[in-house]
Amino acid sequence: MNQDSQSPETIHDIDPIRYEMFLHRLWAIGEEGRMTLQRVTASPIVAQGGECMSSFYDAGGTMVLACSGHLRFAHATSDAIKHLIDTFGESPGFFDGDQLFFNDPYVAGAHTYDMMVIKPIFHDGRLIGWVATSTHTADTGGNLRGAATEIFHEGIRIMGLKVVERGIFREDVFKSLTEQCRDPQYVGLDLKAMIAGNNVCGRRYLGLVDKFGLEFVQAAGARIIADTEAAARAKLRSLPDGTWTGRTYLTFLDTKTRKAAPLRIMSTLTKKGDQLTLDTTGTSPQTSSDVNSTFPSTRALIGVAITNTLFWDVPWSDGKWAPIDLVVPEGSVLNCRFPAACAAAPVVGGILVAATCEAAGKMLYAAGRHQDVPASWYATWYEGGPGYIPAGHNREGVRTAMGIYDIHGSGLGATPLHDGVNTGGHMNIPSGGISDVERTEMQYPLLYFSRNHNTDGSGFGKYRGGVGTYRIFMVYGSQDFSTDFKPYGWIPQGAYGLFGGHPTGPGGIRAIFLTESDIVERLAAGNYPARLDQIEADDWGKALIPEGAPGRVSLPEFTLLSDYVQSGGGYGDPLDRNPAAVARDVRVGVSTEASARRFYGVVLRREDGEVDEPATEEQRNAIRTARLEQAAPVTPGAAPDGKTVEGQPLARIHETLEVVQNGAGKRIRCMRCDFDFGGTDGNYKKRCLKRVVELDEIGGQHPVSGDGYLGRYHEYICPGCATLLQVDVYCPELGGEEDLWDIHIEA
C-alpha cells in the first residue's frame, strides 16, 4: 500500500454507498479498457480469444482491481510495476503521459510473448496510481516456438522501456521493438492496442478522481484491497483445517535423448485457520528445453487457480495474497534458474493450475461448497505431435508465426452437481472465446475440414467432463509451412478426476498425415475427411513421425493435420451415472456405444438406441464383481478385514466417504456400506483395494508413434461395496508416493 493510503479507520469509515458506486464503476472502466484493446488489435488470440487484461494498481504497485480478462496477466503486472519503481524510479523516473513496455518473464509474466504496457497516473503533478494492459502477442522474434533452450533464443526481452514519453509516442522505440518480429504490423497493432486501452482507463480513472475526490478514491482503493483480504480470510476460516494434495503430469522433449520424458507437478495445500500454505515440493527439476516456468510465472498461475476456486467471489485484487504462503523450490520446473528457456511456461502453469484446483476442490467439498468444486479443465489423453504454433507465409504473402487458440474451446470439468460444459471455455480467461474458423483461414495458410466435439474425449463419471473439440485441417497456400512438434508423451496431461471419476477420456488423434498428389482432384469432386477415422481408412493420408524429434517440422502444401484440445475430468463412480444420460451422450456423439458398456455398464438396444435395463443391471453387477476380483489390497499382505464402523457423522469429505465420531476416535467410513477406512490420521487409500490399469486398456489402441505409455491408472475401490473411490494417474518412471495421500483432514 502506498504512502498516501488512508488509515484503516478512514478506509472503513468511507460512505458505503459511494464506495459501492466507485467499485462497480472501476470494474466497468476496466472492462471498457479491455474491450478497447480488443477492438484496436488485429490479433485473433486477443480480439476473439480474449488473451488480454486491463487492471488498476495503487502508487506502490499493489493491484486494486482487475477486469475479466486473462487472470495471469493481472497478477504478473503487480510484479512488473514494483520492479519498475525499484529499478527506474530515480532514473529515468516517471512522468505524466509515460507508458512503458515490459515483457521479461524473469521479473513478471509467463514468457516473452506476454507483453505489458504500464502507465503511471498523475494528478496535480503527483503519482497516484497505475493502469496496465497486457496481451499474449504471437511473436517476439528469436527462434520459432519449440526450438529454444535458453531465454536468449526467445526474442526481445525488455524490463521497461518508454514507448510513450510525456504523452509523445516514441516512434524510434516502437520501430525498434516491432522490427525484431516477423510481422511488425501485427505486433505493432497489439502494442498500440495496449496503449489505447491504457488511455481509456487512465482518462476514466482521473474522471473518478474529479467525481469523488482524490482522498476518497485512494481510500476506496485501499478499502478494496483490505476487503479482499478480509473476505479471503473469512473464506479460509469457513473451510476445515487439513492438507490436500494434487498431482498432475506433463511431458517435454529431453534434449539429450530426443525423446519424450515425463514431468511431475505437485501442489499441496495446507490450511489452518485463516492461513493457507501452497507447497510444490516434489515437482520435477527444470528441463533443458523451453518447458519451464519462472517463479513470477508460477505465482501468477497460482493466482489463476485460487481465483477460480477459492476466491472467485471476492474482489480481484492483490489482497487475496495476504493469507497465502508459497513454497516453490528453486531449480524445479516451476522455479527455473536463469537463463532457462520458458516459452512453454503457460503450459507448465496450466498443469500446476490443474493440480492446485484438484487439491482446492477436495478442500471445498469437505466444506460443503459443492457448487465450487470442479474436476480438471485442462485434461488431455497425451501430449505430443504437431502443436498449435504454425509458421510460414500465407496466401497473401504475409509471414505468420501465430498460435491457433482452439484451446479456448476446451471442455469444463464435471462437478458434484452436473456434467462439465462442452467446449465451455478456458480456466484462465473468464471472458475468453474461440476464433472463427473463417477468420483463422483468412490469416493462416490453413483450410479446415472439421471442428467438432471430440467423442470420448472427456473423463467418465457419475457426471462426465465436458468434451473439447477435435479438428482436421490442411496446409493450403504456403510453400514454407512449419509447425512445432513434440515427441509423443503417452501419459494423461493436466488430468484429474474426482472421487471415482476418470481424469480424462482417450478420444482424439494428434498427428501429421502426408497426402498423395491426387488430393486436389478428390477435394474438387466435393470429398473431404470430416472424421478422424476417415483419414487413414479412406486413404486421405499416412501418419508421419519425424525422425530425431526436430522441435519444428516443415510440411508440404496439402499436408493434413489432426488435433484435439483439452477436456474436463469426470466426477464420481461412472456406474452411478443415469443410464438415460449415457444413452443421450451416445445419441449426440459425445460417447461411443463401446464406452457406454465398458465404463458406464450401460447396454443399449440395437433397434432404437434406448437403455436395455435388465442387461444394464447385469453389466453393472459384472463390473463391480470384476473390480473386487481383479484388485489387490493396497497394503501388501493385509487383506481388508471387512470391519464396519458406527458413529456420529462429522463431515462428508468425499462423494462416498465421511468422517464419524465413535469410541475409537474420528474414523473415515463408506457412506454406502459403512466400511471402516481407519482414522483421520491415516491415508484412507491404505485400506482400499487397488486395481492397476494400463492405459492401452483404456485407450483401446496403441500409441501412433509406437512408443509405450509412460503412465497408468490406479483405481481405488471400496472393499465392502466395490464403489470406485478415486482414479489416479501415476508414472512409475518418476516414482514418488504411489498411493497419494490426497485428503488429510483435521475433522
N, C-alpha and C positions, 0 to 999 in steps of 0.2 A: 504494500500500500504506500502511496507517495506521501511526501511531507505535508501536502495540502489537505489530506483526508481529514474528515471530521472525527471527533472523539466518539466512542461507542454510544455515549448518551445522546449526542446530537444526531447520530445516524438513526437511532431508533425513535427519536422524537419527531422526525420529519412527518409531515402530513401524509397519512396513509393513502388518501385518495389521489393526491398529486403524485405520490410515489408509484402507484399502480399505473397511472396515466403515463408517467415517464418510462417505466419498464416496458409497457406494451408499445409505446412509440419508438423506443430504442430498437426493439425487435423488428418493428416494421421498417425502420430505416436500414437495418442490416439486410433485410430481405430485398429492399429496393436496390441497395448496392450490389447484392449478389445477382439480381436479375439484370441490372445494367451491364455487369460484366458479361453475362451470358449473351446479351444482345449485341455487344460490340465484337466479341471474338468470332473467329471462323472455325474454331476447333470443335469437332463433333464430340469429343470427350468432355468438353466444357459446356458447349451450347445445349447439347442433348443429354449427355451423360451426367452432368451436374458436378463434375470434379472441380469445385471452386468454393470459395468461402469469403465472407465479409465478417469482420469482428471488431470489437472495441476494447481498448485497454486503458488503464489509468496511466498517470505520468511515469510511474515506475515500471510499467510493462506487464502488470498483472491483468489478466483477461477479465473484463467486466461482463461481457456478453458476446456470444457467438450466435449466428443465424443458423438456418437449417441446411447449410452446405456440407462440404466434406469435413467431418469432425476432426480428423487428424491434423488438418491444416491449422485450425484454431489453436489447438494445444501447442503445436510446434511454434507458432508465431510468438507466443509469450517468451520462449527461449531466445528467439531472434532479436526481439526488441531489447531484452535485458542485455544481450551481447552488444548490440549497437550502442546502448547507453554507456556500458563499461569501456568499450574499445574506442568509440569515436565521439563520445560526449564532449571532450575537450577539443579535439582536432579531428575532423574539420568542424565539429559542432553541428547543431540542428537549428534550422531557421524556418520561419513561416513560409509555407509553399513548397518545402522539400518533399521529395518522395524517393525512397531508397529501394534498390533491387537487392534481393538476397536469395541464395539457393545452396548454401553449404550444409550438407547433411550431418557433418560432424559437430555442427553447432545447433541446428534446428532443421526439422523436416526429415523426410524418409530417404530421399535420394536427390540427385541434382535436377531431376525433372520436376520436383516440387518447387515452384518459383513463387516468391512473395514480393509484393511491393508494399512498403510500410510508410505511412505518412504521419508525421507529428502534427498535433493540433495546438495552435496557439490562440490565446485570447488576450488582447491588450498587451501583446509582446511577451506573454508568459506561457510556457509549455504546460498544457492542462491534460493532455492525453494523447492517445494514438489511435489511428484506424489502420486496418491492414486488409489486403485482399490477396488471395492465393489461387493458383491454378496448377493442375498437372499438365505440363507442356510436353509435347511429343518428342522434342529433340533438343539436345544441348550441344550438338557436335560430338566430337570424340568417336569412339568405336560404336558401331551399331550394337544394339542390345544383344546380349548373350555372349559377348567376346571379352568383356573386361575382367581383369584380375587385380587391378589396383584402381583407386579412386581417380588417379590421373588419366585413366582411359575413358572416363565418363563425362567428358566435355567440360564446359565452363563451370567453375565453382567459385562463387562470389559471396563474400561475407558482409557486403554492404557497399553500395555504390550509388551515388545520386543520379538518377535518371531524370528527375525534375529538381531544379535547384532554384529556390526562392520564387517558385511559380513559373520558371522558364524551362521548357522542355529541352533536355540536353541531347541534341541530335548526334553528337560525337559519341556519347555513352551508348545511346540506343543502337547506333550502327555497329559499334564495337561488340555489343552483346549479340545482336541478331545475325551478323555476318559470320559468326562462328558456327551457325546452324545450317542444315541442308536446305531448309525452306524459310528464308528470312522473313518473307511476308507473313507466313503462318505464325511463327514465333512472335513477330512484331505485333500482330493483332492481339495475341494473348497479352503481351506486355502493355499495350495501350488500353486493353480492356480492364486490366487491373488498375491502371491509373484512373480510368473513368469511374470505376466503382468506388475508389477512394475519394475522388472529387465529390461524388454524390454523398457518401457517408460523412465526409468532413464538413461539407456545407450544411447538411441537415443536423449534424451534431451541434454546430455553432448556433443553429436555429433553436435548438433546445436550450442552449445557454441563454439566448435572448429571451426565450419564453419563461423559463423557470428561474433564471439567475445562476451564476457560477457556483455560489456556495451550495445551493440545493442540488445542482447536477453532480457535483463532486461527492456530496453526502449520499445522494441516491446511488451513485456508482459503488461507493463503499458499502452501502446497505445491501446491494445485490450480492456482492461477494460475501458479506457476513451472513446474509440469509441463506446463501447456497451452502456455506459451511455448516450452519445450524441445521438445515434440512438434511444434509448428508449424514451428519452425526445422529440425528433423530432416526433416520432410516436404518443406520447400523445398529442403534440400540434396539430397534424393533426385531432384529434378527437374532437367532440363537448363537451363543458362543460355540466355536468349534473350528475345525480345519477341514477344508475341502480341496481336492486336487484334481486338476485336469491334465491330460497328457495327449498330445497330438503329434503327428509326424509329417514330414515332407522329404523330398529328395533333392539332390543337387548333382551337378557334374563334377566328379572328382578329377581334377586336372592332371593327376598323376596316372591314374588307371584308365582315364577316359570312359569311365562307366558311371552309372547312377549309384549314388551312395545315400543311405538314409540319414536323416537328422531327427532328433527328438526335441520337442518343446514341452517344458514343464511349467505349470502355473499353480502354485499352492496359495490359497487364501486362508489366512488365519485371522479370525475376527474375535475381538474381546472388547466388550463394552461398546464404545463409540469409535474404536480404532481398528483399522484393517491393515494387515501386512500382506503384500503380494511378493512372493519369492519364486524366482525362476531357476533356483538351484537344481541341477540335474539336466539342464538343457545342454545340447551338444556344443562342442567348440566351434569357433568361427571357421569358415571354409576358405579355400584358395580361389574360389570363384566369386561371382557377384551376389551369391545367395548369403547375404549378411545384413544385419541391422545395427546401426549405431545406437548408442544409448538414447539420444534425443528422439530418434525414430521410434524406438521401443516404448519410451514414455508416452509419446503421442498416440501410439496404437493402443496402449493400455487405457488411455483416455477414451478411446472409442469403445472399448469393451465395458468399462464401468459406466459410461454414459448410456449405452444400450440396455444394460441390465439393471444396475443398482440405482442409478441417478438420472434416469430419463425424465423424471417428474420434478426435478429441481432446476433452477436457472442454470444455463450452461455457461458457468464462469469458472475461474480458477479456484474458487472457494471449495470445490469438491475435492481438491487435492489435500487439503489440510489434514483430514483424518487418515491419510493413506501413506504408508511407508513402503518404498520399493527396494527390493534386493535383487539386483541383476548382475551376476558375477562378470567381471571384465574378462575379455578373451572368449566369451561364449558367442554363439551366433546371434544373440540378442544384445551384445555389447562389444562389438568388434573393435579391435585396435587399429588405429590409423597406420598405414594408408589402405586398408582393405577396401575392395570394391563393394558397393552396396546397391546396385541398380535394382536388385530384386528385393529390397527391404520391405516394400509393401506386401509382397507375397509372404515373406517370413513373418511380418507383423500380423497378417491375416490369420496365419496358423496359430500365433500367440493369442489373438483375439478369440479364436475358437476354444483354445484350452482354458482361457480365463472365463469365457462365457459358460463353459461346462461346469467349472467349479462354482461360479456365481449362481448359475441356475439351480444347482443342488442346494446351495445355501438358501436361496429364495424359496425353494419348495418346502424346506423344513420350517420356514416362517409362515407357510400357508399362502404365500403370494403366487398362486399358481398361474395367474394371468401374465406374470412377468418371466416365466420360465421357458426358454427356447432350447431345442436341440440345435445342432450345428447349422449355420447358414453358409458354411464355407467348405462343404464336403465334396470331394471327387474320388472316384474309384482308384485312379492312379494319375501320376504326373508324367510328363514327357511327351515326345513327339513334337509336331510343329506348334510354335507359340502364337501369340497374337500381336507381334510387333513386326509386320511386314515392311519391306522397303523396296524401292525401285521407282522408275518414272512411270506415271500413269499415262492414259491415252492422250492427254493434252501436253505431255512432255514435262509435267511438274514433278519434281522429286518428292517422294513421300517417305516418311520414316515414322509413321504414327501407329499407335495401338488401335486395335479393333475391340471396343469395350462392350461386346455382347455379355461379358461377365456381369454387367449391371442388371441382366435379366435372370439372375440366379434364383433358385428355389429357397424359400424360407424354412426354417426348422419347425418340426411339429412341437406342439405344446401339450400340457395336461388336459386341455380343453378342446382342441381341434387340430385338424391337419395343418401342415405348413402350406403357405400360399405358393401356388405355381408361378414361376417367373416373377416373383414378388418384388425383387429389388436387390440391394446390396447393403450389408451391415454398416458400411462406413458413411453412407450418404442418405439421410432421411428424405431428401428431395431429389434423389438421383433418377436417372432414366436410361433407356436403351436407344441407341441410334437407329433411325430408319434404315432399312435395307437400301432404299433408293439413294439416300444421302451417302451411305458407305460406298456404294457402287460409283457414285459420281466422283468421289475424292480418291478412291483407291483403284488399283488395277485388278479388280475382282468382279466376279459375276456370281450372285447367289442362286443356288438351285433350291435350297430348303433352309428354313429356320423354324423348327417345330419343337414341341415338348419331347424331352428325352425319356422314352419309355424305360421303366425300371431304373431310372437314374437317381431316385431318392431312397432314403432309408425306410425299410419296412417297420411297421409297428402298429400298436393299437390305434395310434394316429400316425399316419405316414408323413414323411417330409414332403415339402413342395418340390416339384421337379423343375430343373433348369431346362435349357434348350440344347439341342444339337444343331449343327449347321453343316451344310455341304456347299462349297463354293469353288470357283475355278479361277486360276490366273488368266487374266484377259487384258490385252492391250499393253503389255510390258515385256521388254526383251531383257531386262536386268533385274527381275524379281528375286528377292530372297526373303527368307523368314528365319527367325530364331528357332533353334531346335535343341531339345534336351534328350539325352538318352532316357529310355523308359524306366521309371522308378515304380515298381509294382507293389505299392502299398497305399491304402486309402489315406488321402492327404487332407488335413484340417477337419477330420471326420470324427464325430462322436454322436452316439445315440443316448437316450436317457431311459434308464430303468427298464431295460429289455428291448428297447428299440434299436434297430440296426443303425450303425454310423452313417452308411450311405448305401446306394444301390450300384450294381455293376453295369448299368446301361451306358451306351455310348462308345464311340471309337475315335481316337485322336491319331490321325495318320495322314501321310502323303501318298497319293496314288498317281503314278505316271500313266499317261494315256497314249493311245495309238493315234496314228495320223488321220484316221477316218472320223475322229470325234466331231470335227466341224460339220461334216455331212450328216452325221447322226443327229446333231443338235438342230441343224437346219430342217430336218424332217419332223421336228417337234418332239423329239425324245430327250429325256434327261433323267439322271438318278435323283429321286426325291427321298429315298430311304437309305439308311446306311447299308442294309443287307443287299441292296441292288448294285453297289459299286463293283464288287468283285463277282457276284453271282451273274450279273448281266454283262460282264467283260467291259465295264467302263474304265477300269484302271487296275494296276497292280501295285501293291504296297511297296514303298521304298523305305529301306532302313539305311540311312547314310553311314558309311564306314568311318570309324575313328571319332565319332561324336564331335562334329566340327564346330558347334556353337551356333553357326548360321549355315544355311544351305541355300544355294542358288537353284532355282527351278525354272524350267522352260515354260513358255506360254502354253496354256490349256492343261496344265497340271491341276488335278483335283486335290482339295484338302478337306478333311472332315475334322470336326472338333466338337467339344461339348463344354458346358460351363458348370459351375458349382450347383449343388442341390442341397436340400435340407435333410438333416438326420431324423430318424424316427423316434417315437415315444411309446414306451410300454410294450408288453409282450404282443407280437403280431397275432398270436392265437386269440387275443381278446378283441380283435377288430371286428366290427359289424360286417357279417358276410355280404349284406346288400351293398355296403360301401365298396367292398372288394369287387363285386360284380360290376358296379358302376365304373370303377377305375379301369377294368379290362375293356369295358364297352367304349370308353373315350380314349383309350390308348395310353393311359398313364402306367398301367401294369400289363404284364402278359398273363395268359392263362396258366403258363407253367409256374410263374412266381406265385400266382394265387393259390395253387395247390401246394407248392413246395414250402413257402414261408408262412402263408396265412391259413393253410389247411382248408381252403375253400374249393369245393368241386362245383363246376358249372355244368349245367345241362347243355349238351351239344345242340339240341334243337332250337333253343331260344336264348342261351347265354345266361339264364337265371340260376340262382343257387339251388343245388341239389342238397337239401337239408340233411337227409339221412347219411348220404355219402360224406358230407362235410363233417358231421359229428364223428363219423368213423375215422376220417382222415386226421382230425384234430386229436383224437384219442391216441391214434397210432404215433403221431409226432411226439406227444407227451411221453408215451412209453419209450420211444427211441431215445429221447433225451436222458431218461433215467438209466437206460441200458448202456448207452454209449459214453456217458460221463463217468468221471472218477473223482474221488474226494480231493479237494484242494490240498488238504494236509495229508501227505503220503502216509498210508498205513492206519489212518484214523477214519474209519467209515462213519458217516453221520449216524448218531445214536437214536434218532427219531424222537428225541425228547421235545415236549411242547412246554410252553410257559404261559401261566396266567398272571394277570396283574392289571393295574390301573393304567390306561393309556396316557402317556405324557406328551408325545409328539409324533406326528407322521413325518418320516424323513425320506420317504421313497413311495413310489406308486403302490408298492406291496409290503413295505416294511414300516414298523412303528416301534417306538421306544415305550416300554411299560415299566412300572414300578412294582416290584414284588419283594418278598422277604429276602431274596438273594441280591437285591440292589436293582440297578437300572439295566434292563435287558432289551435286546432287539429281537422282535419276533415277526413271523409272517402273518399278515392280516387275513390270509385265506385259510391257513391250516394250523396256525399257532406254533409252527416250528420255531425252536429256540436257536437263535444265531449268536448267542453269547452276550457278554456285557458290552456296554458302550465304549469301554476302554480297549476293545479289540476290533480287528478287521472282520466284519461280517462275512466277507468272502472266504475266510478260512474255514467256515463251516458249510460252505456251498459244495455242490457238485460242479465240476468244470468239464466242459467239452471243448477240445481244441479243434477248430475248423479251418482247414486250409482254404485259402482264398480262391483257388481254382474250382473248388466245390461250389462256392457261392456264385462265381462269375460264369461258370458253365463253359468257359473257353480258356485256352492257354494264351499268355501274352503274345501279341502280334510280332514282337521282336524276337521271340524265342527264349527270352530270359525268364528265370523263375521269379516267383513272388518274394518280396522282402519281408512280408508280414503275414499275420494270421489273425483270426478272431479267437478270443477267449470268451466262451459263453458260460455265465454263472447261473446255476439252476437251483431252485429250492428243492431240497431232498424230499420234502413232505408232499408237495402238490405239483412238482415239475414246472412251476412258473419260471419263465425266463426273467431273471432279475437284472442282468447287465450284460452287454456285449461290448468288450473292449478290443481295440486294435493293439496288437503287440508285435514288436520287432525283435526277434531273438538275437540278431546280429548286434544290436545296441545294448541288449541286456536291460539292467535296471530292475525295479521292483516288478516281478512278474504278475503278481496278483495285487494290483494297485489298490492301496487303501485310500479310497476316494471320499469316504464320508466318515469323519471322526467328530461326532457331535458331543458337546457337553450338555446333555439334556437337563 
